[in-house]
Amino acid sequence: MKLETLRRQPEGKTLEYKRDLSSPTPALRTLVAFANAAGGRLVLGVEDGARTVVGVTEPLALEERIANLVADAIEPRLLPEIEVLPWRSTHVLVVTVHPSALRPHHLVAEGPARGTYVRLGSANRQADAALVAELGRRSGAGGFDEEPLPDLGAEAIDVDAAARSFVTSRTLRPRDLETLGLVRRVQGRLVPTVGGMVLFGRDRLALFPDAYLQVGRFAGTARVDLVDRADLTDYPVDAIDQAVRFVERNTRLGMAVGRVRRTDVPTVPPAALREALVNAVVHADYAQRGAPVRVAVFDDRVEVENPGVLLPGLTIEDLRDGVSRVRNRVLARVFHELGLVEQWGTGVRRMVAACVEAGLPEPAFAELGLRFRVTIRTDPSAAPSLDDVDERIVAFLGDDAGRSTAAIAAHVGLSTRAVQHRLASLSERGLVVVLGSGPRDPRRRWFAVGTAR
């Protein structure tokens, strides 16, 4: 590992800089958060703002101190990798933590209830009881929506509603309810699962009052003037269709001109909108309270939010690369059978492709608090601002030399695949151009627009 490569990367979900270890508690919280989420690196001896290397004194003694602190202060026990990297006349320490199978980890001094942290963006967030419970489930074999509800009987599932949902794909037989995970056998009797009740429970909202879609239309671009709203409390399969119609009703239509006639085109690509809604419903954390799936329509964008952050081990870059992990296996299985979910890991890519094809910016993905948000921009003329990595890519291509994808990846410190996604987006926005006969052309080079010859 090279320090110069690390320093090119801003702080984020898997990276944090600290000048020193004069106050160890924040650093320990970061290590706990890394272990409970997607892993990460803590770099000691680098200021977090300008990423100036100040170095550490007595690096070997500091290495031993960190190992002892981690061993004494974190449970279950964490075994980080500690590396001393030389830098000119000094050294820095890099503490690497991998996603842990023993999560949730917590600080001993704060206890499991207050000392469990997760990583959201470049910040550590204290996990509430619901998130602590989910972290524990994720390290086991099952998921929340697979848990049985033994106080109810199988008749709590609306079999007719389930059959209507499957009418276009197959005939739903009684034994299919168990195969799909809508019911489970407990002590010789069939009882509904959490997923079965969320999807087709007769009295579903009494048990899971937030298992619905909340949709709203705001005037302008801020959450101030709400001009239309609805609570879509029907079964999720039907509620998704209703949400699509709500968004289409509350967004203007574009126009495509063909050879014979003009055709109205939805402002929000239907494929992208439906993917965002399906993903939100399938990946929502139904153990949270007071947090339904929310859809907000503005003049320039549509936001789709669901309760629940990314599962441990996942980053937003992973999503773009097609990596997928399922929070709710029952919901995912049913939606897959209904044809609403295709091959695992392709949903984000289909969203991106639908927006790019429509001449819109790529969707933006963000973890906000304990929620996950997808933002689909609807104004083609309002290109999104570049983040730090995109700015460095464009600046790197600012001369007329041209750079290979591998060279760009090395410069910004990302994988080649991640950089390929960014270059494709920058190309669609007209900021970069590639010259070469094809992806396998060894002379293929990327240029900033205006510098290619």
Residue pairs with C-beta under 8 A, 6 or more apart in sequence:
1 83
1 85
1 94
2 85
3 53
3 85
3 87
3 92
3 94
5 410
5 413
6 15
6 41
6 43
6 94
6 413
7 46
7 51
7 53
8 392
8 411
8 412
8 413
9 15
9 389
9 412
9 413
9 414
10 122
10 388
10 389
11 17
11 48
11 122
12 121
12 122
13 37
13 38
13 40
13 119
13 120
13 121
13 122
13 315
13 316
13 367
14 34
14 38
14 39
14 40
14 41
14 119
14 315
15 40
15 41
15 43
15 122
16 30
16 40
16 41
16 42
16 43
16 48
16 122
17 43
17 46
17 47
17 48
17 51
18 26
18 27
18 42
18 43
18 44
18 46
18 48
19 44
19 45
19 46
19 47
19 48
19 54
20 44
20 45
20 54
20 56
21 27
21 44
21 62
21 65
21 66
24 69
24 73
25 107
25 109
26 124
27 42
27 44
28 69
28 70
28 73
28 74
28 107
29 107
29 117
29 124
30 40
30 42
30 117
30 119
30 124
31 42
31 70
31 74
31 78
31 80
31 95
31 97
32 74
32 78
32 105
32 106
32 107
32 115
32 116
32 117
32 124
33 40
33 117
33 118
33 119
33 124
33 125
34 40
34 41
34 42
34 97
34 119
35 74
35 78
35 97
35 98
35 99
35 100
35 103
35 105
36 100
36 103
36 104
36 105
36 116
36 117
36 118
36 119
36 127
36 135
36 312
37 99
37 118
37 119
37 310
37 312
37 313
38 99
38 119
38 310
38 312
38 313
38 314
38 315
38 318
39 96
39 97
39 98
39 99
39 313
40 96
40 97
40 119
41 94
41 95
41 96
41 97
42 94
42 95
42 97
43 92
43 93
43 94
43 95
44 56
44 62
44 66
44 92
44 93
44 94
44 95
45 53
45 54
45 55
45 56
45 87
45 90
45 91
45 92
45 93
46 52
46 53
46 54
46 92
47 54
53 87
53 88
53 90
53 92
54 90
55 87
55 89
55 90
55 91
55 92
56 62
56 90
56 91
56 92
56 93
59 84
59 91
59 92
59 93
60 84
62 93
63 82
63 84
63 93
66 80
66 82
66 93
66 95
67 80
67 82
70 78
70 80
71 77
72 108
73 107
73 108
73 109
74 105
74 106
74 107
74 108
75 105
75 106
75 108
76 100
76 102
76 105
77 102
78 97
78 100
78 105
80 95
80 96
80 97
81 95
81 96
81 97
82 93
82 94
82 95
82 96
83 93
83 94
83 96
84 91
84 92
84 93
85 91
85 92
85 93
85 94
99 312
99 313
100 139
100 312
101 139
102 139
103 135
103 136
103 138
103 139
103 312
104 112
104 116
104 127
104 132
104 135
104 136
104 139
105 116
106 112
106 115
106 116
106 117
107 115
107 117
108 115
109 115
112 132
113 129
113 132
114 126
116 126
116 127
116 131
116 132
116 135
117 124
117 125
117 126
117 127
118 124
118 125
118 127
118 131
118 135
118 309
118 312
119 125
120 309
120 367
120 368
120 369
121 366
121 367
125 369
125 370
127 135
128 370
130 285
130 287
130 288
130 289
131 285
131 309
131 370
133 287
134 144
134 285
134 287
134 308
135 312
137 143
137 144
138 311
138 312
139 312
143 326
143 327
143 328
143 329
143 330
144 194
144 285
144 286
144 287
144 327
144 328
145 181
145 193
145 194
145 195
145 198
145 286
145 327
145 328
145 329
145 330
145 331
146 181
146 184
146 193
146 194
146 195
146 329
146 330
147 193
147 194
148 184
148 186
148 191
148 192
148 193
149 156
149 191
149 192
149 193
149 194
149 197
149 207
150 186
150 187
150 191
151 191
152 191
152 192
152 197
153 189
153 190
153 191
153 192
154 177
154 183
154 189
154 190
154 191
154 192
155 202
156 192
156 197
156 201
156 202
156 203
157 177
157 182
157 183
157 192
157 196
157 197
157 200
157 201
157 202
158 200
158 201
158 202
158 235
159 172
159 174
159 177
159 200
161 200
161 235
162 172
162 177
162 182
162 199
162 200
163 171
163 172
165 200
165 235
165 237
165 338
166 172
166 337
166 338
169 337
169 338
169 339
170 337
177 183
177 190
177 196
178 184
178 185
178 190
180 330
180 333
180 334
180 337
181 193
181 195
181 196
181 329
181 330
181 333
181 334
182 192
182 193
182 195
182 196
182 199
182 200
182 330
182 334
183 190
183 191
183 192
183 193
183 196
184 190
184 191
184 192
184 193
185 191
192 201
193 330
194 208
194 286
194 330
195 328
195 329
195 330
195 331
195 334
196 330
197 204
197 207
197 208
198 204
198 208
198 211
198 236
198 286
198 328
198 331
199 235
199 236
199 237
199 330
199 331
199 334
200 235
201 207
201 208
204 211
204 235
205 211
205 212
205 233
208 286
209 289
210 286
210 288
210 289
210 290
210 291
210 292
210 307
211 236
211 286
211 292
212 231
212 232
212 233
212 239
212 292
212 293
213 231
213 232
213 236
213 239
213 240
213 242
213 243
213 277
213 281
213 292
213 293
213 294
213 295
214 229
214 230
214 231
214 232
214 292
214 293
214 294
214 295
215 229
215 230
215 231
215 232
215 243
215 246
215 247
215 294
215 295
215 296
215 297
216 226
216 228
216 229
216 230
216 294
216 295
216 296
216 297
217 226
217 227
217 228
217 229
217 246
217 250
217 297
218 224
218 225
218 226
218 227
218 296
218 297
218 298
219 225
219 227
219 299
220 298
220 299
221 298
221 299
221 300
221 301
222 298
223 296
228 246
228 250
230 242
230 246
231 292
232 239
232 242
232 243
232 246
233 239
234 242
236 281
236 331
237 335
237 338
237 340
239 281
240 274
240 277
240 278
240 281
240 340
243 277
243 295
244 270
244 273
244 274
244 277
246 295
246 297
247 268
247 273
247 295
247 297
247 302
248 266
248 268
248 270
250 297
251 266
251 267
251 268
251 297
251 302
251 378
252 267
253 264
253 265
253 266
253 267
254 264
254 265
254 266
254 267
255 262
255 263
255 264
255 265
256 262
256 263
256 264
256 265
257 263
265 358
267 378
268 302
268 376
268 378
269 354
269 355
269 357
269 358
269 360
269 376
270 354
271 350
271 351
271 354
272 350
272 351
272 354
272 355
272 358
272 363
272 376
273 302
273 304
273 376
274 340
275 347
275 348
275 350
275 351
275 354
276 302
276 304
276 351
276 363
276 374
276 376
277 293
277 295
277 304
278 335
278 340
278 341
278 347
279 306
279 347
279 348
279 374
280 293
280 304
280 305
280 306
280 372
280 374
281 293
281 306
281 331
281 335
282 326
282 327
282 328
282 331
282 332
282 335
282 341
283 306
283 308
283 326
283 327
283 328
283 372
284 293
284 306
284 307
284 308
284 327
284 328
285 291
285 306
285 307
285 308
285 327
285 370
286 307
286 328
288 307
288 308
288 370
291 307
291 370
291 371
292 307
293 304
293 305
293 306
293 307
294 303
294 304
294 305
294 306
295 302
295 303
295 304
295 305
296 302
296 303
296 305
299 378
299 379
300 377
300 378
300 379
300 382
301 375
301 376
301 377
301 378
301 379
302 375
302 376
302 378
303 373
303 374
303 375
303 376
304 373
304 374
304 376
305 368
305 371
305 372
305 373
305 374
306 371
306 372
307 370
307 371
308 327
308 370
308 371
308 372
309 367
309 370
309 371
309 372
310 316
310 319
310 367
310 372
311 325
311 327
313 325
314 323
314 325
316 365
316 366
316 367
317 414
317 415
317 418
319 348
319 365
320 348
320 349
320 352
320 365
320 418
320 421
321 415
321 417
321 418
321 421
322 345
322 346
322 348
322 349
323 345
324 344
324 345
324 347
326 332
326 344
332 341
335 341
336 342
341 347
342 350
348 363
348 365
351 363
351 374
351 376
352 362
352 363
352 421
355 361
355 362
355 363
355 376
355 377
356 362
356 424
356 425
356 428
358 380
359 380
360 376
360 377
360 378
360 380
361 377
361 383
361 384
361 425
361 429
362 384
362 425
362 428
363 374
363 375
363 376
363 377
364 374
364 375
364 377
364 384
365 372
365 373
365 374
365 375
366 372
366 373
366 375
367 373
377 384
383 429
386 394
386 431
389 412
389 414
389 422
390 422
390 425
390 426
392 411
392 412
393 408
393 411
393 412
393 419
393 422
393 423
393 426
393 432
394 426
394 431
394 432
394 448
396 403
396 408
396 411
396 412
397 403
397 408
397 432
397 446
397 447
397 448
397 451
398 448
398 451
399 451
400 447
400 451
400 452
400 453
402 435
402 445
402 446
402 447
402 452
403 411
403 445
403 446
404 444
404 445
404 446
405 416
405 419
405 420
405 423
405 444
405 446
406 416
408 419
408 423
408 446
409 415
409 416
409 418
409 419
412 419
414 422
423 432
423 434
423 446
426 432
427 433
427 434
430 449
431 448
431 449
432 446
432 447
432 448
432 449
433 446
433 447
433 448
433 449
433 452
434 444
434 445
434 446
434 447
435 444
435 445
435 447
435 452
436 443
436 444
436 445
437 444
438 444
